[in-house]
Amino acid sequence: MYIQLLFVYLQCKLYTNFAMSKSCNTYQECCLYFTANSLSRFINTMAEDAFKITGMSPSYGYLMLLLIDNPGLSQGELSKRMNLKASTMTRFIDKLIVQGYVERVHEGRSTFVFPTDRGKDLKVIIDKALSDLFDKYCTVLGKEFAVKLTADIHKANEILNTEG
């Protein structure tokens, strides 16, 4: 882990030295790793606040929406769609089962996850939390910039996903 972080740091430092001569003034401005993580912390704070009305974290809310809109996905497919490790997805699903929001259905060697009626009832409140979050970051960033930034980040995720 330490070597990976050192490698990322050195890549950022090399790029920063090049980029700073062009348009950047600081390491934080020129390194995608540090900039993306900083943005993530800001957005996560907004999301946690917006999702308080649901009684669950934003990640659980997104998982519930994914299951409500696509009932019967496998844990592997859920992990892939949310870009989470299989062990993390198992933990998420286990917690949602205990809360009565989802259930696992075994068919032969395959396992599929379905929302319960109680889980489906969460859609309205989760949609409200997402709407509140959208309004908040659009107020701060401006709607046009926020929508473009979201689209650009999504595109970057798709590109990185095909590379990995």
Secondary structure, DSSP 8 states (H G I E B T S, - for coil): -HHHHHHHHHHHHHHHHHHHTTT-SSHHHH-HHHHHHHHHHHHHHHHHHHGGGGTS-HHHHHHHHHHHHSTTEEHHHHHHHHT--HHHHHHHHHHHHHTTSEEEEEETTEEEEEE-HHHHTTHHHHHHHHHHHHHHHHHHH-HHHHHHHHHHHHHHHHHHHHH-
